[in-house]
Amino acid sequence: MDAVRGQYEAYPYPTRDPSDERRRLLFGFLDLLPLLNHNCFGGRRDFREPFRVLVAGGGTGDSTIFLAEQLAGTDAEVVHLDLSGASIAIAKERARVRGLDRIRWVNRSLLDLGELGFGKFDYINCGGVLHHLDDPGAGLASLVGSLADDGAMGLMLYGAHGRTAITQVRDLLGLVDGESTDLAARIETAKAVLQTLPDTNWFSLTPGLVNDGTHDDAGIVDMFLHARERTYTVPEVYELVADAGLELVAFTEDRHLYSPELYFRNRDQRDRDLARRVASQPLAVRQAIGELLTSQALKHTFHCSRRRGCTAKLDDESMVPFLWSKKTHLEASAELSTEGRTAFGSEQAKLHIGRTDFNASIFELMDGRRTVREILDGVLEKTGAGADRRPEVFAQLSKIQSLLAYSNEMLLRHESLPLFPTGSELQARAETRMGRS
Ligand SMILES: C[S@@+](CC[C@H](N)C(=O)[O-])C[C@H]1O[C@@H](n2cnc3c(N)ncnc32)[C@H](O)[C@@H]1O
């Protein structure tokens, strides 16, 4: 542990400039409260009620700042714990700039949680930490010991197959560096090796995969020279989580990488047989197939919980479906009406929706305020369809939800909860606060 602590004292990671807080809020699906609520709290968690958050191995503060920003103005408690005092100092300064003054800072190991007497947490974030422990299972058990019975966890672990290029450079540097423990000298060697890599090297072949590793010294250390790390395949992630008594609820980032069905074509019988064979496998196997098929899951980022079936359900008609997307519901509706199609998702995984009898009207009514019940009834009224077609309207809403689940662009919250602010609304609110302070 001393080697890991020493590394992060000298090279806090990721590198962050606290003054950047004045102009932007960093965003991640893992800690996005509307998604956490949808995935792990049945869409019913009221964050205005007391909510306790632990960010374990919080580093320079990305998750802590994002969570505390979303919870600003509530009674929530946010605890940021890390081995590295230098990392905590950066996170603390970021919070100070933002005027987030209710965060508790703890310079300890997550393995000490049992003796710290913090009580139970409703949400524990631990991103990019467990795979650096001597015994990740013991680390996860320590976190689970501090998790409320109905609590949720957000974890990130390195992906084994997706990091092939990185692992090879790491092994290469290990051979070149021999016994050297001088990190500053090893960084210089790493830079020399990186600019020497032939075009045939796996890392040169996959530059697009590795976007944040080589910009600065801390990134080089974290990516290639870490004192200790291991990686996980999807089946190994499931095993780690199950051994801790948890359920893996959902991958949160790059969900298309775990969804082989998105990559299958429908050209001939052989394609269709393949798609059918894969579709008949259990979800965890399909996700493992996706990991191997796409080779791009550098990080496995996911929610887990002790509870099965904690995800919000569309067949509860008191749920409010809402888009969490750059595209508004009215834009989607207009595109369906005029062009007969609309698309969501990302460049890597476009999600196309063709016009059906009801989906333009469904999008039109999906304003983030109407419940499922109001949308179903509203669509029948708007289109003049008989009540006997209500199940069809529901099936089409359900189809939209299944498709947009690949990109987290449609979520559910209970009608008793207020709207969630968007990222730009959160930053605007913070800028008002910063202007005042
Ligand atoms: C790769 S950084 C990730 C930081 C942050 N979670 C993020 O995603 O930006 C790993 C962090 O875990 C911390 N860490 C490693 N082992 C730890 C332990 N046993 N207890 C607490 N923190 C630990 C390190 O000090 C470092 O700040």
Ligand as a Chemical Component Dictionary entry (heavy atoms), coordinates in Angstrom:
data_LIG
# 
_chem_comp.id                   LIG 
_chem_comp.type                 NON-POLYMER 
_chem_comp.pdbx_formal_charge   0 
_chem_comp.three_letter_code    LIG 
# 
loop_
_chem_comp_atom.comp_id 
_chem_comp_atom.atom_id 
_chem_comp_atom.alt_atom_id 
_chem_comp_atom.type_symbol 
_chem_comp_atom.charge 
_chem_comp_atom.model_Cartn_x 
_chem_comp_atom.model_Cartn_y 
_chem_comp_atom.model_Cartn_z 
_chem_comp_atom.pdbx_ordinal 
LIG C1  C1  C 0  -6.874  6.110  -10.331 1  
LIG S1  S1  S 1  -7.179  7.102  -8.941  2  
LIG C2  C2  C 0  -8.917  7.300  -9.115  3  
LIG C3  C3  C 0  -9.449  8.524  -8.452  4  
LIG C4  C4  C 0  -10.959 8.743  -8.584  5  
LIG N1  N1  N 0  -11.707 7.633  -8.013  6  
LIG C5  C5  C 0  -11.370 9.003  -10.014 7  
LIG O1  O1  O 0  -12.023 8.131  -10.594 8  
LIG O2  O2  O -1 -11.061 10.078 -10.543 9  
LIG C6  C6  C 0  -7.073  5.960  -7.580  10 
LIG C7  C7  C 0  -7.181  6.632  -6.205  11 
LIG O3  O3  O 0  -7.382  5.605  -5.226  12 
LIG C8  C8  C 0  -6.637  5.932  -4.072  13 
LIG N2  N2  N 0  -6.408  4.691  -3.311  14 
LIG C9  C9  C 0  -5.693  3.611  -3.684  15 
LIG N3  N3  N 0  -5.748  2.664  -2.728  16 
LIG C10 C10 C 0  -6.561  3.155  -1.759  17 
LIG C11 C11 C 0  -7.029  2.673  -0.514  18 
LIG N4  N4  N 0  -6.660  1.469  -0.066  19 
LIG N5  N5  N 0  -7.843  3.446  0.226   20 
LIG C12 C12 C 0  -8.215  4.679  -0.203  21 
LIG N6  N6  N 0  -7.788  5.203  -1.364  22 
LIG C13 C13 C 0  -6.975  4.450  -2.139  23 
LIG C14 C14 C 0  -5.381  6.572  -4.624  24 
LIG O4  O4  O 0  -4.727  7.363  -3.658  25 
LIG C15 C15 C 0  -5.925  7.376  -5.802  26 
LIG O5  O5  O 0  -6.244  8.689  -5.430  27 
# 
loop_
_chem_comp_bond.comp_id 
_chem_comp_bond.atom_id_1 
_chem_comp_bond.atom_id_2 
_chem_comp_bond.value_order 
_chem_comp_bond.pdbx_ordinal 
LIG C1  S1  SING 1  
LIG S1  C2  SING 2  
LIG S1  C6  SING 3  
LIG C2  C3  SING 4  
LIG C3  C4  SING 5  
LIG C4  N1  SING 6  
LIG C4  C5  SING 7  
LIG C5  O1  DOUB 8  
LIG C5  O2  SING 9  
LIG C6  C7  SING 10 
LIG C7  O3  SING 11 
LIG C7  C15 SING 12 
LIG O3  C8  SING 13 
LIG C8  N2  SING 14 
LIG C8  C14 SING 15 
LIG N2  C9  SING 16 
LIG N2  C13 SING 17 
LIG C9  N3  DOUB 18 
LIG N3  C10 SING 19 
LIG C10 C11 SING 20 
LIG C10 C13 DOUB 21 
LIG C11 N4  SING 22 
LIG C11 N5  DOUB 23 
LIG N5  C12 SING 24 
LIG C12 N6  DOUB 25 
LIG N6  C13 SING 26 
LIG C14 O4  SING 27 
LIG C14 C15 SING 28 
LIG C15 O5  SING 29 
# 
